[in-house]
Amino acid sequence: MDWNMIFELIDPRLLIVLAACWVIGAVLKVTPNVPDWIIVYAVIVVGVFLTIGILGWSVESLIQGILTGAFSVFGHQALKQTAKAVGGSNE
């Protein structure tokens, strides 16, 4: 996988949104009574709203927000699954 290609899809001004989405997802993960399936959608919605706040409303902002939120979820899962594989855990 060419990571440069993925990073070219997301506007560099939105790296702070990506980090914020990652943190929000982590906080929601440890919050009691928040089902895991909701976290993905919540992170993407937050990503869209933050992106629109930074770039203004446009279809491109909507797409950038979705990409930013989705990439934060993907990054978290990639690290989690890699750690699990290296550690030999079956969780």
Backbone hydrogen bonds, N-H to C=O, Kabsch-Sander energy under -0.5 kcal/mol:
donor,donor_aa,acceptor,acceptor_aa,energy
3,W,1,M,-1.0
5,M,2,D,-0.6
6,I,2,D,-1.2
7,F,3,W,-2.7
8,E,4,N,-1.8
9,L,5,M,-0.7
9,L,6,I,-1.1
10,I,6,I,-0.8
14,L,11,D,-2.5
15,L,12,P,-1.4
18,L,14,L,-2.3
19,A,15,L,-2.2
20,A,16,I,-2.3
21,C,17,V,-2.8
22,W,18,L,-2.0
23,V,19,A,-2.3
24,I,20,A,-2.7
25,G,21,C,-2.5
26,A,22,W,-2.1
27,V,23,V,-2.5
28,L,24,I,-2.6
29,K,25,G,-2.0
30,V,26,A,-1.2
31,T,28,L,-0.8
34,V,31,T,-1.2
38,I,35,P,-1.1
39,I,35,P,-0.9
39,I,36,D,-0.6
40,V,36,D,-0.8
41,Y,37,W,-0.8
42,A,38,I,-2.8
43,V,39,I,-2.6
44,I,40,V,-2.0
45,V,41,Y,-2.5
46,V,42,A,-2.5
47,G,43,V,-2.5
48,V,44,I,-2.4
49,F,45,V,-2.5
50,L,46,V,-2.8
51,T,47,G,-2.2
52,I,48,V,-2.6
53,G,49,F,-2.1
54,I,50,L,-1.6
55,L,51,T,-3.4
56,G,52,I,-2.0
62,L,58,S,-1.9
63,I,59,V,-2.5
64,Q,60,E,-2.9
65,G,61,S,-2.6
66,I,62,L,-2.2
67,L,63,I,-2.7
68,T,64,Q,-2.6
69,G,65,G,-2.5
70,A,66,I,-2.7
71,F,67,L,-2.6
72,S,68,T,-1.7
73,V,69,G,-1.8
74,F,70,A,-2.7
75,G,71,F,-2.8
76,H,72,S,-2.1
77,Q,73,V,-2.5
78,A,74,F,-2.7
79,L,75,G,-2.2
80,K,76,H,-2.6
81,Q,77,Q,-2.9
82,T,78,A,-2.0
83,A,79,L,-2.6
84,K,80,K,-2.2
85,A,81,Q,-2.2
86,V,82,T,-2.6
87,G,83,A,-2.5
88,G,84,K,-1.1
89,S,84,K,-1.5
